[in-house]
Amino acid sequence: MAFTDAIADEADDYWTAIVEHPMVQRLGEGTLDPEPFRYWVRQDYVYLIEYGRLFAFGAARAPDLDRLARFADLLDATVNTERDLHRSYAAEFDISETELEATGPSPTTQAYTDFLVRTAATESFGDLVAALLPCMWGFNETGKRLAAAGTPDHEQYAAWVEMYAGDEFTELTEWCKELMDEVAADASQADRERYRERFRTSARYEYLFWDAAWTQEGWPL
């Protein structure tokens, strides 16, 4: 059985929990108060920078030229395109570039990105892919499930739903799932169990990232 098929039921539990979170529900309805979402946008910018480092490690650890090239392309898109798009989107919520650049990581953002970069830097290529997968798969599922319930009237929230439910992001998600299946196909049972644990940790952080925005989590001291 393909690895992503083997973890599909567990993955569905995570995606369902995310979609049922009050912040995500109200995002989909178009009724979400802007302040938690402004927090989310700022923290997602912090996350995006570390996400680029993950792709850099992916290129360095890739076992063949085709995969190296794909991760290099993703790094370039993240650092040179996605960052500018994120700034433009943030401006629609009156978040300036200066404010974005001054944003420090929340406890959850710090923990999540530290986990991702440490996994990418110290573990195998398969571990890296397993840790990366929930970000793509989870956002794609969230976008598609919200879109299926009806695109919100709120213009900026509708744009968020449409982007993550769209064909381009769906194609990227399918690539990552196929890559995970290819890497896991020849892996030992111990490796597959470790991949599952890396996936599980990132999926839990995906949920916590939404929850941190909902509560506008900060450092206690």
C-alpha positions in Angstrom: 0.0 0.0 0.0 1.3 3.5 -0.8 2.5 5.4 2.2 -0.1 8.2 1.8 -2.9 5.7 1.5 -1.7 4.0 4.7 -1.8 7.3 6.6 -5.0 8.7 4.9 -7.4 7.9 7.8 -5.1 9.5 10.3 -4.5 12.5 8.0 -8.2 13.0 7.6 -8.6 13.3 11.3 -6.1 16.2 11.3 -7.7 17.9 8.4 -11.2 17.5 9.9 -10.0 19.0 13.2 -8.5 22.0 11.3 -11.6 22.7 9.3 -13.8 22.4 12.4 -11.6 24.9 14.3 -13.6 28.1 15.0 -11.1 30.3 13.2 -11.2 28.2 10.1 -14.9 27.8 10.1 -15.4 31.6 10.3 -12.8 32.2 7.7 -14.8 29.9 5.4 -18.0 31.7 6.3 -16.4 35.1 5.7 -17.3 36.2 9.3 -13.8 36.0 10.9 -12.8 39.0 12.8 -9.7 40.5 11.0 -7.4 40.6 14.1 -6.8 36.9 14.4 -6.3 36.7 10.6 -3.9 39.6 10.7 -1.9 37.7 13.3 -2.0 34.6 11.1 -0.7 36.6 8.1 2.2 38.0 10.1 3.2 34.6 11.5 2.8 33.0 8.2 5.3 35.4 6.8 7.8 34.3 9.5 7.0 30.7 8.7 7.5 31.4 4.9 11.1 32.4 5.4 11.9 29.1 7.3 9.9 27.2 4.7 12.4 28.4 2.2 15.2 27.0 4.2 13.4 23.6 4.1 13.4 23.7 0.3 17.1 24.6 0.4 17.9 21.5 2.5 15.6 19.5 0.1 17.7 20.5 -2.8 20.9 19.7 -1.0 19.7 16.3 0.2 17.9 15.3 -3.0 19.0 11.9 -4.3 18.8 12.8 -8.0 19.0 15.8 -10.3 15.2 16.0 -11.1 14.3 16.3 -7.4 17.2 18.7 -6.8 15.8 20.9 -9.6 12.3 20.8 -8.2 13.3 21.8 -4.7 15.5 24.5 -6.1 12.6 25.8 -8.1 10.4 25.8 -5.0 13.1 27.7 -3.1 13.3 30.3 -5.8 9.5 30.7 -5.9 9.2 30.9 -2.1 12.0 33.5 -1.6 11.5 35.6 -4.8 7.8 35.3 -5.6 5.7 34.0 -2.7 7.3 36.5 -0.3 6.3 39.5 -2.5 2.8 38.0 -3.0 2.5 37.6 0.8 3.5 41.3 1.3 0.8 42.4 -1.2 -1.8 40.2 0.5 -0.8 41.6 3.9 -1.2 45.1 2.6 -4.9 44.4 2.0 -5.1 44.0 5.8 -3.2 47.2 6.5 0.0 45.3 7.4 3.0 47.1 6.1 6.2 45.5 4.9 8.0 47.1 7.9 5.5 45.4 10.2 6.0 42.1 8.5 9.7 42.2 8.7 9.6 43.2 12.4 7.3 40.3 13.3 9.0 37.8 15.7 7.9 34.1 15.8 5.2 33.1 18.3 6.0 30.1 20.5 4.1 27.8 18.1 5.8 29.3 15.0 9.2 29.0 16.7 8.6 25.4 17.7 7.1 24.3 14.3 9.9 25.9 12.2 12.6 24.6 14.5 11.2 21.1 14.1 11.1 21.5 10.3 14.6 22.9 9.9 16.1 20.5 12.4 14.5 17.5 10.6 15.7 18.8 7.2 19.2 19.5 8.5 19.9 16.3 10.6 17.7 13.6 9.2 17.1 11.8 5.9 15.5 13.1 2.7 12.5 10.9 3.5 12.1 12.5 6.9 12.3 15.9 5.3 9.5 15.1 2.8 7.3 13.6 5.6 7.7 16.7 7.7 6.9 18.9 4.7 3.9 17.0 3.5 1.3 18.2 6.1 1.8 21.9 5.1 0.8 21.2 1.5 -1.7 18.4 2.0 -3.4 20.1 5.0 -3.8 23.5 3.3 -5.1 21.9 0.1 -7.7 19.9 2.0 -8.7 22.9 4.0 -9.1 25.1 0.9 -11.1 22.4 -0.9 -13.4 21.6 2.0 -14.1 25.3 2.5 -14.7 25.9 -1.2 -17.1 22.9 -1.3 -19.1 24.6 1.4 -19.3 27.8 -0.7 -16.8 30.6 -1.2 -17.2 33.4 1.3 -18.4 36.9 0.3 -15.4 38.4 2.0 -13.0 39.2 -0.8 -9.7 38.5 0.9 -10.9 35.4 2.6 -12.3 34.1 -0.7 -8.9 34.7 -2.3 -7.3 32.6 0.4 -9.8 29.7 -0.1 -9.5 29.9 -3.9 -5.7 29.8 -3.8 -5.4 26.7 -1.6 -8.3 24.9 -3.3 -7.0 25.9 -6.8 -5.4 23.7 -9.4 -1.9 25.0 -9.0 -1.7 24.3 -5.3 -3.5 21.0 -5.8 -0.9 20.0 -8.3 1.9 20.9 -5.9 0.2 18.8 -3.2 -0.1 15.8 -5.5 3.6 16.1 -6.4 4.5 16.1 -2.7 2.3 13.1 -2.0 3.7 11.2 -4.9 7.2 12.0 -3.8 6.4 10.7 -0.3 5.1 7.5 -1.8 8.2 7.1 -4.0 10.6 7.7 -1.1 8.7 5.4 1.3 8.3 2.5 -1.3 11.7 1.1 -0.7 12.1 2.2 2.9 12.3 -0.2 5.8 9.4 -0.6 8.2 11.4 1.3 10.8 11.9 4.2 8.3 8.2 4.2 7.4 7.2 4.4 11.1 9.6 7.3 11.6 8.2 9.1 8.5 4.7 8.6 9.9 5.9 10.2 13.2 7.4 13.2 11.4 4.2 13.6 9.4 2.1 13.4 12.6 4.2 16.0 14.4 3.9 18.5 11.5 0.2 17.9 11.1 -0.3 18.6 14.8 1.7 21.8 14.4 -0.6 22.8 11.5 -3.6 22.6 13.8 -1.7 24.5 16.5 -0.7 27.2 14.0 -4.4 28.0 13.5 -5.1 27.8 17.2 -2.2 30.2 18.0 -3.7 32.8 15.6 -7.1 32.3 17.1 -5.9 33.1 20.6 -3.2 35.5 19.3 -0.7 33.6 21.3 2.3 35.5 22.7 5.3 34.8 24.8 4.4 34.9 28.6 7.6 36.7 29.5 
